[in-house]
Amino acid sequence: MAVLSAGKGESKYNIHISNKKIPKNVLNKILSTKNKVLIITDSGVPNQYLKSLKKDINTKNQYSLILAKGEISKSFKSYQKILNKLVELKFDRSDYLIALGGGVIGDVTGFAASSYLRGIGYIQIPTTLLSQVDSSVGGKTAVNLAQGKNLVGAFYNPRLVLISTSFLKTLSDKEYKSGLGEIVKYSLIGNKKLKKIIEDRSQLIVDKDESTLKVLIEESIKTKSKIVTKDEKESGIRAILNFGHTFGHAIEAYNNYKNITHGAAITLGMVIASKLSFYEGHIKDYQLDNIINMIESLGLNTDHSNYSYSKLKKYMASDKKVKDGKLNLILIDKKFNAFKTSKYNIKNITSALN
Ligand SMILES: NC(=O)c1ccc[n+]([C@@H]2O[C@H](COP(=O)([O-])OP(=O)(O)OC[C@H]3O[C@@H](n4cnc5c(N)ncnc54)[C@H](O)[C@@H]3O)[C@@H](O)[C@H]2O)c1
């Protein structure tokens, strides 16, 4: 088992990564037998995981709430449901929420934890690849509004993150590929070791080899935790984690958040951002080919021909990264380091999207 950490001072937390079951001794070290625990999960997370978690927790004061699966549950309605349950069960500040599920469950549970009684502890047990390499670490919590995604939320770190590759056995190929997209991202924004692992072991990754997956998750989290610890509230360096996200979010919004996973949209966004990096002269043509080949070797789609600039423009303009009317983009340089810039030729965006 690997143990990493993120966060500073009082809000520092450990992240345990294993290809066995989640370590119940670590979980029970945080939860006292007197604590109340409310586990939040969704209808798409196999029930065996909830049952097994309940057995692993020593406290008898344990409760669960199963939300509907899908983005629909990252809503005020679910948030309110969680709060109602906490009030009904008389949770106090020493009690805990546990998020057992993907990014949707992690985000809404974290937001409820951040605001109930001005903050109670929560533990992330991420069960999708995307949540294991991305959303469970970094303390971003949120719900969506009808007007847009993630419009309400808080930066609020979990007390503990427990990751097990064993959850991934039941994950659909579509959701698995969604997580691979985010792993590719870390390899393009500075983690050269990860890039080499992807290039050398693409077939093992496609085959979901557990020990390869453990290393991929570890490397991804090393990059994410380093960045989010330096910049907890996204006032600087953390922006590079958004590589591919301006275009990716626009693709998700254009599709009304249906029929395309977050990771698949971000993967297309990274292809577009890499092409723009090439047109801007930051990377060479062979490096662009290398990126596209690497992504395709994992079985991920790189064809963004459905999304022209005219289709995506209006969604890009409403991106949170627009400051003083200027859209900041994350591009990469020839050493595969990412940087934020508002200096680019708009014509090159049109070319990148062709
Ligand atoms: N907080 C952050 O920093 C951050 C970062 C990236 C993405 N996100 C958010 O994460 C969300 C996407 O998360 P996601 O991709 O995990 O999607 P998700 O939470 O909707 O999960 C995808 C599907 O997989 C199912 N599932 C979960 N675990 C499973 C398992 N082990 N076996 C079988 N099925 C399983 C779920 O029921 C769901 O139907 C988005 O809302 C996005 O905005 C947040």
The ligand as an ORCA input file, in Angstrom:
! r2SCAN-3c Opt
* xyz 0 1
  N     -13.889     17.870     -7.357
  C     -13.056     17.790     -8.358
  O     -11.884     18.210     -8.262
  C     -13.491     17.159     -9.645
  C     -12.537     16.841    -10.631
  C     -12.975     16.183    -11.783
  C     -14.321     15.877    -11.938
  N     -15.215     16.210    -10.965
  C     -16.638     15.890    -11.089
  O     -16.766     14.464    -11.042
  C     -17.973     14.101    -11.696
  C     -17.704     12.914    -12.576
  O     -17.251     11.844    -11.767
  P     -17.223     10.344    -12.316
  O     -16.632     10.345    -13.661
  O     -16.645      9.527    -11.260
  O     -18.756     10.054    -12.564
  P     -19.921      9.493    -11.621
  O     -19.704      9.833    -10.216
  O     -21.208      9.912    -12.234
  O     -19.760      7.916    -11.800
  C     -19.970      7.344    -13.088
  C     -20.880      6.131    -13.014
  O     -20.147      5.022    -12.498
  C     -20.918      4.369    -11.486
  N     -19.960      3.714    -10.595
  C     -19.214      4.292     -9.623
  N     -18.348      3.415     -9.124
  C     -18.536      2.245     -9.768
  C     -17.921      0.961     -9.708
  N     -16.890      0.722     -8.897
  N     -18.388     -0.013    -10.514
  C     -19.409      0.236    -11.371
  N     -20.024      1.434    -11.506
  C     -19.582      2.425    -10.706
  C     -21.751      5.469    -10.885
  O     -22.906      4.935    -10.270
  C     -22.101      6.309    -12.101
  O     -23.233      5.777    -12.755
  C     -18.442     15.320    -12.449
  O     -19.527     15.899    -11.777
  C     -17.250     16.273    -12.413
  O     -17.624     17.630    -12.431
  C     -14.815     16.840     -9.819
*
